[in-house]
Amino acid sequence: MTEILSSVIKAYNEYIGGYLILALLIPTGLFFTFYLKFLQVSKFKHAIQIVAGKFSTKKTKGDVSSFKALTTALSATVGTGNIVGVALAIHWGGPGAIFWIWVVGFLGMMLKMVECTLAQKYRIVNSDGSISGGPMYYMEHGLKQKLGKFAKVLAIIFSLAAILCSFGTGNMAQANSMADALNSSYGVPLWSSAIIITFLVLLIIVGGLKRIAEVTYRLVPFMAVTYFIAALVVIIVFIEAVPEAFKLIITDAFTGTAAAGGFIGSTFIMTLTWGVRRGLFSNEAGQGSAPIAHAAAKTEHPMQEGLVASLEPLVDTIIICTLTALVIVITGAWTAHDSAGVSMTILGFETGLREIGLGWIAKHVVSIGLLLFAFSTIIAWSYYGSRAVQYIWGDKAIKPYYFAYGAFVFLGCVWGLELVWSFVDMVITFMSIPNLIAIIILAPVMKKEADNYFSFIKKEYKPNKK
């Protein structure tokens, strides 16, 4: 049964899903980048000012601050994609896949800006005063005039896809990487990891025991800094190899021929596809998940939150993924054909840190960092999925969803690496395609929001002096 399921998923990814994403994601990102005149670059400083609270007031409506919404969304995106996803992209697509991850990151800054601005514009206030928003709401309310009843149908399709994607992107891939890290670094059996991780997740999302989540979120910034420093140390140790690494990444992106020869990702289309897939998995731009978090942010204008959201792909994909990629390429870990996923990343760090007598610490930095990043992502994605469940079936369906979510955590731990990531790539397309179609249709609305906001800022609004 597993073999049949794997074959069906692989066939979809290879012949349908992969091409649909290529045909929609990059062209949509390019369209909005030119349509909105490179706002992700020209208004970068302004976005930083918003995060710093320069444009907020006490009257600003919303559940959380822009900074909190940003960190919530980052906790859901900074994770397995930065450590395991990058390694898999290089393993399957060669070093050139990293170039396409950069492209997806740059264009993703614009896509995040668009979808999170729209999420703010079309969000609703619930009877209890809380905020609900996301692609399902801008589909239902924003597309109603143009699509009629089909707008609601599209919103339901997206919500169902979001539920499936919560099981894959934010759940199984993370759980699988956690179990793999525990097994390869500490010899913990997969079944043991599955039971423990599932129990902890259910304890938080069903049992309401938030202390574990709070501890995790407190440790994540510490581990992120530790991972960042360790990667920089390796890069400094191998600093002479860095220019050649960048050259290899750029040239391999267009030749599609890996330097090791006979590499799995030996064609241009494979390099491009794996770069786009792992780039999308890393930052989720265009996928429609982050708007659910950003819709609840306190902001004076929808466009402000869109600008804040544009910073996520910069941090997640262009900075953190590049650090991991350089460690793997400059140390030669990518040429070890028997290594894939977390083991390739660990090998890169071990090779680099061994030069200064710290090779023994590599597996701990990568494995513990991965455990914390992935666990926080699992918790964050349970929120995304629950909002989609709530949209379709109401509050009564949330608890059953949580139990199903726990079951997929268990499956993610025990299923094979290839099957889990194939499932992830499939469900990402289910969620991304309706969202990308929706934001394309709403492009004139987005343009109007941007023009109105910058006209208002220029004429009337002055930032707070803090």
Secondary structure as UniProt FT lines:
FT   HELIX           2..12
FT   HELIX           13..17
FT   HELIX           18..35
FT   TURN            36..37
FT   HELIX           39..42
FT   HELIX           44..51
FT   TURN            52..55
FT   TURN            58..59
FT   HELIX           66..77
FT   HELIX           81..85
FT   HELIX           86..93
FT   TURN            95..96
FT   HELIX           97..121
FT   STRAND          124..125
FT   TURN            127..128
FT   STRAND          131..132
FT   HELIX           135..142
FT   HELIX           144..147
FT   TURN            148..149
FT   HELIX           150..167
FT   HELIX           168..172
FT   HELIX           173..186
FT   HELIX           190..205
FT   TURN            206..207
FT   HELIX           210..237
FT   HELIX           239..241
FT   HELIX           242..255
FT   TURN            259..260
FT   HELIX           268..283
FT   TURN            285..288
FT   HELIX           290..294
FT   TURN            295..296
FT   HELIX           302..309
FT   HELIX           311..313
FT   HELIX           314..321
FT   HELIX           322..330
FT   TURN            331..332
FT   HELIX           333..335
FT   TURN            337..338
FT   HELIX           342..354
FT   TURN            355..357
FT   HELIX           359..361
FT   HELIX           362..393
FT   HELIX           395..397
FT   HELIX           398..414
FT   HELIX           417..441
FT   HELIX           443..459
//
